[in-house]
Amino acid sequence: MEHVSDEPISQLIRSARRHRQLSQYTLARELATVAGKPTVTRDLVARWERGHQIPRHGSRQWLSVVLHIPQDRLDAAAAASRRRARLGHAVVTSNAPVKPGPTRRAQGTPALLPVFRSRVQAGILAATLLNPHRSFSLSELAEHAGGSLASVDKESRMLEVAGILTNRVDGTIRLMRAADDNPMIAPLTELIKATYGVPQIVGEEFGRIPGVARIVLGGTWAERFAGIPGAPAESLEILLAIAPGQPEDHDAIDVAARRTQTRLKCHVHVATRPLEARLDYLQIPRQRRGQPVVEVAPVRPRQRPATGMPWPDGRAALAKMIDSGQLDLVSGPAANSRPFMDLAGRHLDAAEQLLDTSPPSAFLLLSHAAQLVASGLLAHQGLRPAVGANDHLTGDAVAAQFGHQFSQVELLRQRSMELKNPTSRDSRVTGDEVKTYLTTVRSLLSVAHNVTSTLGTFIQR
């Protein structure tokens, strides 16, 4: 009798190897011995366990012998791996189409957004455009897009020629990131966000809720993700599995749903149920029987923002910035104020050391420190300036909320622009001026540290 399972063969091999207390090197050596094939190496085992390669039928026979796993279970796990459609944090776990066709192949036209030439290209754009402030290696892009290194290299070069991506070389690694000077980036990002950005945004917003162990998507979006052609999704149907013994935080779920709705510009329907070994897809809101189910990995925040209020003034100003596309809602690792505040503190220390020897250099460090403080406050609220936003946006956003004191952020930025042009008559700064602003920025940093202890995540009414 055929063994039916949604467990991919990568997880099955890894768990069985660990159960037998074998290293990847030992497993490779035992497989090479029983199969009589010295080509079975630790690298091959690692590719199997990472899901980059599915063992062939002959290899599965020897894995069955060495790992003491029934052959039909390995075959079923291999079939489950082939069914899985990968993209970043998402994977089709139930009711995937049995016969993959051109619409489901990574190199074929994606059903989720058929204007792109391939799922690999869409996956690369999703990774880079939704994370515009970080760079990706080709290996990371291949993991995110579910394609081979050769495919990712080809697609990324085409996007680079088009001016959508830029690259730099760090040693022997080529790093890709979104271009920040292309007028197409902003509208293209919105298009990606509403389609291939769904897994990342849903994983970030709901992954921050304590007790949420699994996130599952159903409905029309899951059908398109699985490769079934049809009309685009008008809403998201989400099922949250709550870990045993954890209370269901209805307020946090409501906040996550509202922020997800704002970021993706579509309706969001959420249901919850206790965590089980196998989720029943029929419990997903508006899910039709036998349709695909997509599981999304929760993205845990590195710093959990406070949920307490009072909320500062300026909500209307922020909402206007969000509606105009100047300010983005973010969550997950991007919503972490600590790196901004730490770097601002280091800039202040360096500026103090340069005070007597190079006042202009010290002033530029002070200006950047003030910008970092403002950016850290916004990050703590789950906000970030959009790509191509006005340079004065960060200062305006914090001044609107925290009062006149933070208007110094924009004044410092404007003054630093004068110093960056050494031929200008306003390009000189005195040590006394630097000392004054050093005290000002240290005060801003101190206020920001105090504010973040009670400041909550921004929610549009």
C-alpha positions in Angstrom: 0.0 0.0 0.0 1.4 3.4 -1.0 2.4 5.6 1.9 0.9 9.1 1.7 2.6 11.9 3.5 3.3 15.6 3.3 6.7 15.2 4.9 9.5 16.2 2.4 12.3 13.7 2.0 14.8 16.3 3.2 13.2 16.4 6.7 12.8 12.6 6.7 16.5 12.0 6.0 17.6 14.5 8.5 15.4 13.2 11.3 16.3 9.6 10.6 20.0 10.4 10.5 19.8 12.2 13.9 17.7 9.4 15.4 20.5 7.0 14.5 23.1 9.5 15.8 25.0 9.7 12.5 26.8 12.7 11.2 26.5 13.6 7.5 30.0 12.3 6.9 29.2 8.9 8.6 25.9 8.5 6.6 27.7 9.3 3.4 30.4 6.7 4.2 27.9 4.0 5.0 25.9 4.7 1.9 29.1 4.6 -0.2 30.0 1.2 1.4 26.6 -0.5 0.9 26.0 0.9 -2.6 29.6 0.4 -3.8 29.7 4.0 -5.1 32.4 6.3 -3.8 30.6 9.2 -5.4 28.2 9.4 -2.4 29.8 12.2 -0.3 28.9 14.4 2.6 28.1 17.3 0.2 25.5 15.1 -1.6 23.9 14.2 1.8 23.8 17.9 2.7 22.1 18.8 -0.6 19.5 16.1 0.2 18.9 17.5 3.7 18.7 21.1 2.5 16.1 20.2 -0.1 18.3 21.2 -3.0 18.3 17.8 -4.5 15.9 14.8 -4.3 17.6 11.4 -4.0 17.0 9.2 -7.1 15.2 5.8 -6.8 18.5 3.9 -6.5 19.7 6.2 -3.8 16.5 5.8 -1.9 16.9 2.0 -1.9 20.2 2.4 -0.1 18.9 5.1 2.3 16.1 2.6 3.2 18.8 0.0 4.2 21.1 2.4 6.1 18.4 4.5 7.9 16.0 1.6 8.4 13.1 3.5 6.7 10.5 1.6 4.5 11.1 2.1 0.8 7.5 3.3 0.2 7.8 6.0 2.9 10.9 7.4 1.2 9.2 7.3 -2.2 6.2 9.1 -0.7 8.5 11.7 0.8 10.2 12.2 -2.5 6.8 12.7 -4.2 5.9 15.3 -1.5 9.1 17.2 -2.1 8.3 17.3 -5.8 4.9 18.7 -5.1 6.2 21.5 -3.0 6.3 24.9 -4.6 8.9 26.9 -2.8 9.1 30.7 -2.4 10.9 32.1 0.6 8.9 31.3 3.7 6.0 29.5 1.9 5.4 26.0 0.8 2.5 24.1 -0.6 1.8 21.4 2.0 -1.6 19.9 1.1 -3.6 19.2 -2.0 -1.0 20.4 -4.5 -1.8 19.6 -8.2 -0.7 16.1 -8.9 0.6 16.6 -12.4 3.0 19.5 -12.6 2.7 21.4 -15.9 4.4 24.4 -17.4 2.4 26.8 -15.1 4.0 25.2 -12.1 7.6 24.7 -13.1 10.0 27.2 -11.6 11.0 28.1 -15.2 7.5 28.5 -16.5 5.1 31.4 -16.4 3.9 31.8 -12.7 0.1 31.6 -12.2 0.3 34.0 -9.2 1.5 36.9 -11.4 1.7 35.7 -15.1 3.4 38.9 -16.3 6.7 37.6 -15.1 8.7 35.2 -17.2 9.3 32.7 -14.4 8.8 31.9 -10.7 12.6 32.3 -10.2 12.5 35.8 -11.5 9.5 36.6 -9.3 11.2 35.1 -6.3 14.4 37.1 -6.8 12.3 40.3 -7.0 10.3 39.4 -3.9 13.5 38.9 -1.9 15.3 42.1 -3.1 12.4 44.6 -3.4 10.8 43.7 -0.1 14.2 43.9 1.7 15.7 47.0 -0.1 18.2 47.7 2.6 20.1 44.4 2.5 22.1 42.5 -0.1 21.7 38.8 -1.1 24.2 36.3 -2.3 23.2 34.1 -5.2 22.9 31.1 -2.9 20.4 33.1 -0.7 18.4 34.1 -3.8 18.4 30.5 -5.0 17.0 29.3 -1.6 14.4 32.1 -1.6 13.3 31.6 -5.2 13.5 27.8 -5.3 15.7 27.8 -8.4 19.2 26.5 -9.3 22.2 28.8 -9.0 22.5 28.9 -12.8 18.9 30.1 -13.2 19.3 32.7 -10.4 22.6 33.9 -11.9 20.9 34.3 -15.4 17.8 36.0 -14.0 19.7 38.4 -11.7 22.0 39.5 -14.5 19.0 40.3 -16.7 17.5 42.3 -13.9 20.8 44.1 -13.4 20.9 45.1 -17.0 17.4 46.4 -16.7 18.6 48.6 -13.8 16.3 46.9 -11.2 19.2 45.3 -9.3 22.7 46.4 -8.5 25.6 44.2 -7.4 28.9 44.5 -5.5 31.6 41.9 -5.0 32.6 40.9 -1.5 35.7 38.6 -1.9 34.4 35.8 -4.2 30.7 36.4 -3.5 28.5 38.5 -5.7 25.9 40.4 -3.7 22.7 41.7 -5.3 20.3 44.3 -4.0 17.5 46.5 -5.3 18.5 49.7 -7.1 17.4 52.8 -5.3 17.6 55.2 -8.2 15.2 53.6 -10.7 11.7 55.1 -11.0 10.3 51.7 -11.7 11.2 50.3 -8.3 8.3 51.8 -6.3 5.4 50.6 -8.5 7.1 47.2 -9.1 7.5 46.8 -5.3 3.8 47.4 -4.8 3.0 44.7 -7.4 5.4 42.2 -5.9 4.1 43.0 -2.4 0.5 42.1 -3.3 1.5 38.7 -4.8 4.8 37.2 -4.0 5.2 39.4 -0.9 2.3 37.7 0.9 4.4 34.9 2.6 6.9 37.3 4.0 4.4 39.9 5.2 2.0 37.4 6.7 4.9 35.5 8.4 6.2 38.8 9.9 2.9 40.2 11.1 1.5 37.0 12.6 4.9 35.5 13.6 5.3 38.3 16.2 2.3 37.0 18.2 3.3 34.8 21.1 1.7 31.4 20.9 1.3 31.3 17.1 3.1 28.0 16.1 1.9 27.6 12.5 0.4 29.8 9.8 -1.5 28.3 6.9 -3.0 30.1 3.9 -5.9 28.8 1.8 -8.3 30.2 -0.8 -7.5 31.7 -4.2 -4.1 33.0 -3.3 -3.0 29.4 -2.4 -4.4 28.1 -5.6 -2.4 30.6 -7.7 0.8 29.9 -5.6 0.4 26.2 -6.3 0.2 26.9 -10.0 -3.5 26.7 -10.7 -4.4 29.4 -13.2 -7.3 31.7 -12.7 -8.3 35.2 -11.5 -6.1 37.0 -8.9 -7.0 36.7 -5.2 -9.1 39.4 -3.7 -8.6 38.3 -0.1 -6.4 36.2 2.1 -7.7 33.3 4.1 -5.5 32.6 7.1 -5.5 29.9 9.7 -3.4 30.3 12.9 -2.4 27.3 15.0 -2.0 28.2 18.7 0.6 26.2 20.7 -0.7 24.2 23.6 -0.9 26.1 26.9 -0.7 29.5 25.2 -3.5 32.0 25.5 -5.1 33.3 22.3 -4.2 37.0 22.1 -7.2 38.4 20.2 -6.0 42.0 20.3 -2.6 41.1 18.9 -4.2 39.0 16.1 -6.5 41.9 15.3 -3.5 44.3 15.1 -1.6 41.8 12.8 -4.7 41.4 10.6 -5.1 45.1 10.2 -1.5 45.8 9.5 -1.4 42.9 7.0 -4.5 44.3 5.3 -2.9 47.8 5.1 0.4 46.4 3.7 -1.1 44.1 1.1 -4.2 46.3 0.3 -6.6 43.4 0.4 -9.1 41.9 2.8 -7.8 39.4 5.4 -9.9 36.7 7.1 -8.3 34.9 10.1 -9.4 31.8 12.0 -7.6 30.1 14.9 -7.5 26.6 16.3 -5.3 24.6 18.7 -2.0 23.2 17.2 -2.3 19.6 15.9 0.1 17.3 14.1 -1.8 17.8 10.9 -4.0 20.9 10.3 -7.4 20.4 8.8 -7.5 22.7 5.8 -11.3 22.7 5.9 -11.1 25.0 8.9 -9.5 27.8 6.9 -12.1 30.5 6.2 -13.8 30.2 2.9 -11.6 27.2 1.9 -13.0 24.9 -0.8 -12.7 21.2 -0.3 -9.6 19.6 -1.9 -7.9 22.9 -2.8 -4.2 23.6 -2.1 -2.9 24.7 1.3 0.2 26.8 1.7 2.1 26.9 5.0 4.0 30.0 5.9 6.9 30.0 8.3 6.5 32.5 11.2 9.1 35.3 11.2 10.0 36.0 14.8 11.1 39.6 15.7 14.6 40.1 17.0 13.1 42.8 19.4 9.5 42.5 20.5 8.0 46.1 20.5 6.0 47.2 23.4 2.3 47.1 23.0 1.6 49.7 25.6 0.3 53.2 24.8 -0.2 56.2 25.1 0.3 56.7 21.5 2.0 60.0 20.6 0.4 62.7 18.5 0.9 62.7 14.7 -1.1 59.6 13.8 -2.9 61.5 11.0 0.5 62.7 9.6 1.9 59.2 9.6 -1.3 57.8 8.0 -1.0 60.4 5.2 2.7 59.4 4.6 1.7 55.8 4.4 -1.2 56.5 2.0 1.1 58.5 -0.2 3.6 55.7 -0.5 6.4 57.6 1.4 6.3 55.4 4.5 6.1 51.6 4.6 4.8 49.3 7.3 7.5 46.7 8.2 7.8 43.9 10.8 10.1 41.0 11.6 13.9 41.8 11.8 13.4 45.2 10.1 11.3 46.4 13.1 14.3 46.6 15.5 15.4 49.9 16.9 18.5 48.6 18.7 21.0 48.5 15.7 20.0 52.1 14.9 20.4 53.4 18.5 23.7 51.5 19.0 25.3 52.9 15.8 24.0 56.4 16.7 25.8 56.1 20.1 29.0 55.1 18.4 28.8 58.1 16.0 28.4 60.4 19.0 31.5 59.0 20.6 33.5 59.3 17.4 32.2 62.9 16.9 33.4 63.9 20.4 36.9 62.6 19.6 37.0 64.6 16.3 35.6 67.7 17.9 39.0 69.6 18.1 40.8 68.1 15.1 38.0 68.1 12.5 34.8 69.9 13.4 33.2 69.4 9.9 33.7 65.6 10.2 32.3 65.6 13.7 29.3 67.5 12.5 28.6 65.1 9.7 28.7 62.2 12.2 26.3 64.1 14.5 23.8 64.6 11.6 23.9 60.9 10.7 23.5 60.0 14.4 20.3 62.1 14.5 19.0 60.4 11.4 19.7 57.0 13.0 17.8 58.0 16.2 14.8 59.0 14.1 15.0 55.8 12.0 15.2 53.7 15.1 12.1 55.3 16.5 10.2 54.5 13.3 11.6 51.0 13.2 10.3 50.3 16.7 6.9 51.4 15.5 7.1 49.1 12.5 7.7 51.9 10.0 10.4 52.6 7.4 10.8 55.2 4.7 9.9 53.8 1.3 12.4 53.5 -1.5 12.6 56.9 -3.2 11.0 58.7 -0.3 11.8 62.4 0.3 15.0 62.9 2.3 13.2 65.0 4.9 10.6 62.3 5.6 12.3 60.7 8.6 12.7 64.0 10.4 9.1 65.0 9.6 7.7 61.7 10.8 9.4 61.9 14.2 8.8 65.6 14.7 5.1 65.1 14.0 4.9 62.6 16.8 7.5 63.6 19.4 7.5 67.4 19.3 9.6 70.3 18.4 12.8 68.9 19.9 12.9 66.3 17.1 12.7 69.0 14.4 16.5 69.2 15.0 16.8 66.0 12.9 15.8 67.8 9.7 17.8 71.0 10.6 20.9 68.9 11.1 20.4 67.2 7.8 20.0 70.5 6.0 23.1 71.9 7.6 25.1 68.7 6.8 24.2 69.2 3.1 25.9 72.5 3.2 29.0 71.0 4.7 29.2 68.3 2.1 29.8 71.0 -0.5 33.3 72.4 0.4 33.1 75.2 -2.1 30.0 76.7 -0.5 30.4 79.8 1.8 28.3 77.9 4.4 30.7 74.9 4.4 32.4 75.9 7.6 31.5 74.9 11.1 33.1 75.9 14.4 33.9 73.7 17.4 31.4 75.6 19.6 28.6 74.8 17.1 29.6 71.1 17.1 29.6 71.1 21.0 26.1 72.5 21.0 24.7 70.0 18.6 26.6 67.1 20.3 24.5 67.9 23.5 21.3 68.1 21.4 21.8 64.8 19.7 22.7 63.0 22.9 19.5 64.4 24.3 17.5 63.0 21.3 19.1 59.6 21.9 18.2 59.6 25.6 14.6 60.6 24.8 14.4 57.9 22.2 15.6 55.2 24.6 12.9 56.3 27.1 10.2 56.4 24.5 10.8 53.0 23.1 10.1 51.4 26.5 6.4 52.2 26.1 5.9 53.0 22.4 3.8 50.5 20.5 3.4 49.4 16.9 1.7 51.8 14.6 -1.8 50.8 13.6 -4.0 52.8 11.1 -7.5 53.4 12.3 
